Amino acid sequence: MRAPSDADARRAALPVLVYPDGSLPPPPMDLYARAAAMAEPVAEVIVPPRDAAAIEVPAGSILRLGCPEGPQVGDLNLFARGDLTERFYSGKTRALHGTHVTAGDRLWSAFPHLRPMATIIADSLGWYGIDADGASVHDVIGTRCDPYTHHLLSGEDYDRCCHSNLTRALAAHVGVSLAEAERHVHDVLNVFMCTGFSRDAGRYFMKASPVRAGDHLDLFAEIDLLAVMSACPGGDCGAEHSSDRAACHPLGMTVLRPAPGALEGWAPPPRNGYAGGHGG
């Protein structure tokens, strides 16, 4: 297709951040750091390779997502405990913070709630930054590996995709059918996953995660949470996903409770204040 005569001028338009820096009130990171320094573990689950698990996280607690053994990425769903309709909104989180998240960023809930569900307060991979390929870690762009796309591309059924893992774990934890649970499984935070977009065609790509045993991502629970995480069947996602061939390892989810009084003055955020008229 022939470019118009003013193509260069059109391309030269200056970019404008949709949500400029400073649009959001900053989280009280110093308060969270003090609370984390004295926090003690009170609950833990191990997420087996190619499977998922769930854990409840009271508001004001810290959820540590850990890599206890070898390189492994995880797909995380978050829900308001007791209300599956309030769930993590990866798209709005991406718009507010960027394609990848780290300490100081927040994980936001879906409409009509739209409030911070959790704040990232520590990231042992925060040193990674953006590499020469344009990749970074902890993305909110990928959707989760799923059996439908797998079947579309290969003609095969595979039940250990992250979507199916999350569905099974959620169904078991809340006591509903797989069909009911699947309705609530949503786009994820790709914990530890290293991803980006190709510069030539803007294609989503993954590469081997830099995560190693002992790495962790800490989330401060702004509200009562139900966290469900899958240990991806792609292992470190350096070659493929949705496969029984990749080397896979477990992940950990640990709830840490701050000492009494450590969060004095803090309160869970209210649901979004929009009146809901929609112009009707």
C-alpha positions in Angstrom: 0.0 0.0 0.0 1.4 3.4 -1.0 1.9 5.8 1.9 0.2 9.2 1.8 2.3 12.3 1.1 2.1 13.4 4.7 2.9 10.0 6.2 6.1 11.2 8.0 4.2 14.2 9.5 1.5 11.9 10.8 4.0 9.5 12.3 5.8 12.5 14.0 2.9 13.2 16.3 4.1 13.4 19.9 3.0 10.6 22.2 0.7 11.5 25.1 0.5 9.4 28.2 -3.1 8.4 28.8 -2.7 8.5 32.5 0.3 10.8 33.3 2.6 10.2 36.2 1.1 11.6 39.3 -2.5 10.8 38.2 -2.9 8.3 41.0 -2.3 9.0 44.7 0.9 7.1 45.7 0.6 4.1 48.0 2.1 4.5 51.5 5.1 2.4 50.7 7.0 3.4 53.9 4.1 2.2 56.0 4.0 -1.1 54.1 7.7 -1.6 54.4 7.5 -1.1 58.2 4.6 -3.6 58.4 6.5 -6.1 56.3 9.6 -5.9 58.4 7.8 -7.4 61.4 5.4 -9.7 59.5 5.2 -13.4 60.4 4.0 -16.3 58.2 0.6 -17.6 59.2 -0.4 -19.7 56.2 1.2 -21.3 53.2 0.3 -23.5 50.2 2.6 -25.1 47.6 1.4 -24.9 44.0 2.5 -28.2 42.4 4.0 -28.1 38.9 1.4 -28.0 36.1 -1.4 -27.4 38.7 -2.9 -24.6 40.7 -3.8 -23.8 44.3 -5.8 -21.2 46.2 -5.2 -19.3 49.4 -7.2 -16.6 51.3 -5.4 -13.4 52.3 -7.0 -11.1 54.9 -6.9 -7.4 54.2 -3.7 -5.9 55.7 -1.7 -9.1 55.2 1.1 -9.7 52.8 1.0 -12.4 50.1 4.4 -13.6 49.1 4.6 -15.4 45.8 7.7 -17.4 45.9 9.9 -19.6 43.7 11.2 -22.3 46.2 13.1 -24.6 43.8 13.9 -23.9 40.1 12.9 -21.4 37.4 9.1 -21.3 37.1 6.5 -18.8 36.1 3.0 -18.5 37.6 -0.4 -17.2 36.4 -2.3 -15.4 39.2 -6.0 -14.7 39.6 -7.2 -12.4 42.4 -10.8 -12.2 43.7 -12.4 -10.2 46.5 -13.0 -12.9 49.1 -16.7 -13.7 49.2 -17.5 -11.9 45.9 -16.1 -13.5 42.8 -17.6 -10.7 40.7 -14.9 -8.4 42.0 -11.8 -9.7 40.3 -8.4 -8.5 39.0 -8.6 -6.3 35.9 -5.3 -6.7 34.0 -6.3 -4.3 31.3 -6.9 -1.3 33.6 -3.8 -2.3 35.6 -1.8 -2.2 32.3 -3.3 1.2 31.4 -2.6 2.7 34.7 0.9 1.3 35.4 2.3 -0.3 32.2 2.8 -3.6 30.5 4.8 -5.0 33.4 4.4 -4.2 37.1 6.8 -4.0 40.0 7.1 -2.5 43.5 4.9 0.6 43.9 2.4 -0.6 41.3 -1.1 -1.7 42.2 -3.4 -4.5 41.0 -6.9 -3.1 40.3 -10.3 -4.7 40.4 -12.9 -4.9 37.6 -15.8 -2.5 37.0 -17.9 -1.4 38.8 -15.6 -1.8 41.8 -12.3 -0.4 40.4 -10.2 -0.1 43.5 -6.7 -1.4 44.4 -6.9 -5.0 45.4 -3.2 -5.3 46.2 -0.1 -3.2 46.1 3.3 -4.7 45.1 5.6 -3.9 47.9 8.7 -6.0 47.1 10.1 -7.5 44.0 13.3 -9.5 44.0 13.5 -9.3 40.2 13.1 -5.5 40.3 16.7 -5.3 39.0 15.8 -6.8 35.6 14.2 -3.6 34.2 13.7 -3.7 30.4 16.3 -5.8 28.5 17.7 -5.4 25.0 14.8 -7.2 23.4 12.3 -4.9 25.1 11.2 -7.6 27.6 10.5 -7.3 31.3 9.0 -9.5 34.0 5.6 -9.7 35.7 3.4 -8.9 32.7 -0.2 -7.9 32.5 -0.4 -8.4 28.8 -0.6 -12.2 28.3 -4.0 -13.8 28.9 -3.0 -17.3 30.3 -2.3 -20.5 28.3 -5.7 -22.2 27.7 -7.0 -25.5 26.2 -9.1 -23.7 23.6 -6.2 -22.0 21.9 -4.1 -25.2 22.3 -6.8 -27.2 20.5 -7.2 -24.5 17.8 -3.4 -24.7 17.0 -2.7 -28.4 17.6 -6.0 -30.2 17.4 -5.2 -31.8 20.7 -6.9 -31.6 24.2 -4.5 -30.6 27.0 -6.0 -30.2 30.5 -2.9 -28.7 32.3 -3.1 -25.3 30.7 -3.1 -22.5 33.3 -6.8 -21.7 32.4 -7.8 -25.2 33.3 -5.6 -25.3 36.4 -7.1 -22.1 37.7 -10.6 -23.4 37.0 -10.0 -26.7 38.9 -8.4 -24.9 41.9 -11.2 -22.2 42.1 -13.9 -24.8 41.8 -12.4 -26.9 44.6 -11.8 -24.0 46.9 -15.3 -22.4 46.7 -17.2 -25.6 46.2 -18.8 -25.0 42.7 -18.8 -26.9 39.5 -16.0 -26.6 36.9 -18.5 -24.8 34.6 -19.4 -22.3 37.2 -15.8 -21.7 38.2 -14.6 -21.2 34.6 -16.9 -18.2 34.2 -14.9 -16.4 36.8 -11.3 -17.2 35.7 -9.8 -14.1 34.1 -6.7 -12.6 32.6 -3.8 -12.9 34.8 -0.7 -11.4 36.3 2.0 -13.4 34.8 4.2 -13.7 37.8 8.0 -14.1 37.0 7.2 -14.4 33.3 9.6 -12.5 31.0 7.8 -11.1 28.0 7.6 -8.2 25.5 6.5 -7.2 22.0 8.6 -7.7 18.9 9.8 -4.5 17.4 9.2 -5.6 13.8 5.6 -6.7 14.1 4.4 -6.0 17.7 4.0 -9.7 18.3 3.8 -10.9 21.9 6.8 -13.0 22.8 8.2 -14.8 25.9 11.8 -15.7 26.9 13.4 -17.7 29.7 12.5 -16.1 33.0 15.3 -14.8 35.1 13.7 -16.1 38.2 15.7 -18.4 40.5 15.1 -20.2 43.7 14.5 -17.7 46.5 13.0 -15.0 44.3 9.7 -13.6 45.4 7.0 -11.0 44.7 5.2 -9.5 47.7 1.7 -8.1 47.5 0.0 -6.1 50.3 -3.6 -7.1 50.4 -5.7 -3.9 50.3 -8.9 -5.9 50.7 -9.8 -9.5 51.7 -8.5 -11.6 48.9 -8.8 -15.0 47.4 -5.6 -15.7 45.4 -5.4 -18.6 42.9 -2.2 -19.3 41.1 -1.1 -21.9 38.5 2.4 -23.1 38.1 2.6 -22.9 34.3 3.2 -26.0 32.3 5.8 -24.1 30.3 8.2 -24.0 33.3 10.3 -20.9 32.8 8.6 -20.3 29.4 12.0 -20.2 27.6 10.9 -22.6 24.9 7.1 -23.4 24.9 4.0 -23.5 27.1 1.1 -25.9 27.4 3.4 -28.9 27.3 4.5 -31.9 29.3 8.0 -31.5 27.9 9.1 -28.4 29.8 11.0 -28.7 33.1 8.5 -27.5 35.7 8.9 -26.6 39.4 6.5 -25.7 42.3 5.6 -22.2 43.4 4.7 -21.0 46.9 2.0 -18.7 48.3 2.7 -17.5 51.8 0.5 -15.2 53.9 2.4 -13.0 56.3 0.6 -11.1 59.1 2.1 -7.7 60.3 2.5 -7.2 64.0 -0.4 -5.6 65.9 -0.5 -1.9 65.5 1.9 -1.9 62.5 -0.8 -0.5 60.2 -2.2 2.2 62.4 -4.1 4.7 60.3 -4.6 2.3 57.3 -8.0 1.1 56.1 -9.1 -0.9 53.1 -10.1 1.3 50.1 -13.8 1.7 49.4 -15.3 0.6 46.1 -15.3 3.1 43.3 -17.5 6.1 43.9 -19.1 6.5 40.5 -22.8 6.9 40.9 -23.6 4.5 38.1 -26.0 6.5 36.0 -24.3 6.0 32.7 -26.2 8.9 31.3 -29.5 7.1 31.3 
